[in-house]
Amino acid sequence: MAKKKPTILVVNDDGITAPGIKVLLEEMQKIGHVVVVAPDSPQSGMGHAITIGKPLRLDKIDLYEGVEMYKCSGTPVDCVKLAVNKIFKGKKPDLCVSGINHGLNYSINVLYSGTMSAAVEGAIEDIPSIGFSLDDFSHHADFSHCRPYVRAIAQQVLDHGLQKATLLNVNFPHISKDLKGIKICRQATAKWFEEFDERQDPYGREYFWMTGKFQLLDRGEDTDASALSNGYVSIVPTQFDMTAHHTITELNSWSFDVKK
């Protein structure tokens, strides 16, 4: 008896027509039955935002032959929530993959990323989940070197599963050949130093355009930043429990003198 193919939910934040998601769904089709639910427009930098003040629309589309695809008017996280509740109707897919993002989501960027937040939402739903990103913002980015790694990593997660409440953050360096392999890493410490370009609209009203510089504050050789700069694919096991467990004991030693 033939083994049943796993069901794979494919999402992203760059929008349903982005080249990165086409590469991802093509690779996932080689190992499972694919359902795509993605935003109808780019949603980069949305983080874990959800839509609560206006209606959500979910429309089935025929973008690529033989692929079950839906476009969503909401955020990447909305896409996962709607997929689980309205498409799968509570029956969870075997895997959730997000990307492939045009641009890295390493280090602190994981907090701002719509790509990774979609994967986090998958993990919250108890679905093994992976976020994939490439160091190339171009619409014409070359994903060819990512393809075998995407497929191999997804297959390993399907074969072995992931610990509860964890997911994988996978980033690819911007090189088209000679990848050195995979490194399991920790998240590098870094920060965005924002600048706000102050402008005026035609009515004389002030507005701001955010720019900034990314500054790496961590030179550790065990980080995702180091792996990427040395030609490796970085994999960071990630969790959504943001409790600083190492601080609980210290805080319990404080004396909270609350006067009532």
N, C-alpha and C positions, 0 to 999 in steps of 0.2 A: 504494500500500500504506500502510495507516494506521500511524503511528508508535507503537511500543510504549510504553505508559505506564510511567514509572519506579516502582519499588517503594520505599515509604517506611516506615521503622520509626518508630513514635511511642511515646515513653516519657515518664515523669515521676517526681516523687518525692512528690506529694501523694496518690497512690493512684488506682486505676483508675476510681473513681466521681467524681473531682474535676471541677468544671465546666471548669477550664482545659484539661484534656486533651480534653474533648469539643469545645471550640472548635477546638483544634489539629487533631484528626483530621478535623473537618468541612472545614477549609480545605485540608488535604492531599488529601482525596478529590477536590477540584476539579482537582488536577494529577497525581495518581498513584494507584497501588494501595496501600492502607494496611494495615499490620499493626501492631496495638497490643499491646505487652507492658508491663505496669505493675504496681507493687506492689499487693498485696491490702489494704494499709492505709497510712496516711501514713508517709513516710520522710524528712521534712524534716530537714536538718542532718546527714545521714548521710555526706556527703562521698563519698570513693571507697571506702567500706567494702564488703567482700565477705563472703559467708557461707562459713565453712570448718568450723564445729564442729557443724553439724546439717544434716539433709536439706533440700533445696530442692524445693518443689512448684510445678508449672506446670500450670494448669488452663485449658482453653478455655472461654470463657463467651459467652453471647448477651446482651450488654448493649444494643447498638444494632444495629438491623436492617441486615444487609448488610455488617457490619464484622467482619473476622477479629480476635478479641481474646483475649488470654490474661492471667490474673492470676498473679502470682508471689509466693511467700511471702518472697522475699528483698529485697535492697536495689535501688535503681535501677541500679547497676552490674551486679548479678546479672541483672537483666532483659535488659540488652544482651548479656551473655555467653551467656545461655540462648537468646536470640533467634538470635544468629549461629550457635551450635553445634547447636541442636536444632530450631529452626523453619526457618531458612534453610539449615541443614545445610552451612555453610561457604560458600554462595553469597551474597555480600554484597548487602544492599540498596543502592539508589542514593543514599539519603539517610537520615540519622538526625536526627530532631527531638525535642527534649525540652521539656516544659512543657505548657501555659503556666503557669508557676509563680505561685502566689498569694503575692506578695512579691518585692521586688527582689533580684537577685543581682549587683549592681554592686560595684565596688571589691573590698575584701578578702573580701567574702561569697562570692566565686567559689570560695574554698578550702573552705568549709563546705558548699556547696550540693550536694544530691543531684541536683538538676536538671542543673547544669552537669557534675557528675561522670559522669552517664549520657552526656552529649554528648562528654565527654573520652574515655570508653571507646569510643564510636563512632569517634572520630578515631584512637585507638590501633589499632583494627581496620581502619584505612584507609578508613573510610566518611566522606564529607563530612558534617559534623555541626554542628548549631545548637542552642543553648539559648535559650529564650524565657521572660521573666519580666515580671510586671506589678506596679506599685507599689500593690497592694491585697490585703490578707490576707483580705478578706471572702469567705465562701462564695458570696455573691450578687454578686461583683465583675462589673462591666460590661466585657466584653472586645470590645465592638463596634468600638472605634477601633483595636484591634490587628489585626483580621481582614485588611484589605487589605495591611497591612505584612508580616504573617506570610507570606502567600501570595507577595507580590512578592519578599521576601528569599529564601525557599526556592527560588523559580523561578530567581533569579539564581545561586544556588549550584549548582543543577542545570545551568544553562546554561554556567557558567564554571568550576565546580569550585573547590576550595580547595588551597592549597599543602599538601604532605605535613606531617603532624604539627601542623596548625593547625585551629581551629574558630572559630565565631563565638558571642560572648556578646551577646545582644540583650535590652535592657530597655526597657519602656514606662512613661512617666510616668502618674500617676493623674489623667488628665483625659479627659473623654468626647468632647471635640471640639476642633477647632482645633489639632491637632498640627502643628508647624512643618516637619516632615520628618525626615530621618535625618542623624545626624552620626557619622562614623567617629572613634573616640576612643581614648585610652589609659585604662588602669585608674587611678582615683584612689587616692591614698594615704589610708588610714583605719585605724581600730582600734576594736575593741570593748573597752570598759572594763567588765569583769564585776563583778557584785556577787552574793554568795551569801547568800540568806535562810536563816538557820539555824533549824531546827525540830526537834520531837521527835515520834516516832510514839507510838501508844498504849502501847507497851512502854517508853517513856522513852529509846529509842535515837535518837541524833542523825542527822539527814539534812539535805541542802541542796537548795534550789531556786534554779537559776541565773537571774539577771536581768542587766541591763546596759544600757549606753548606747552608741550608735554615734557615734563622733566623727570627723568629716572633718578630715584634716590637710593637705589639698591644695586650694588655691584656683585651680588652673590652669584656664583656659578651654577647654583641649583634653581635659578628662577626661569620663568617663561621668557623674560626679556633676553637672558643670556642664551638660552637654547635657540631662539629665533635668530639672533645676531650671528650665531655660529652655524646656521644652515640646517637646523633640526626642526622637525614638527614638535610643537610643545603641547603637552596634555596636562592640564591642571584639574585634579579632582576637586570639585566645588560643592559647597553646601549652602542651603538657604537658612539654616539656624544661625542667626547673627549674635547669639549670646556670647559674651566674652567670659567664658567659663573660668579662665585663670584669674579673673578679677573678683569673683563672687566671695572668696574667703576674705580678701582684703576689705571689701565693702561691709561684710558682716562684722568686722572689727571696729567700724566707725560707731560713734555715739551720736545718734540722731536725737538731739535734745529738742523735741517738739513741745512747745509751750501751748497749752490749750486754754 
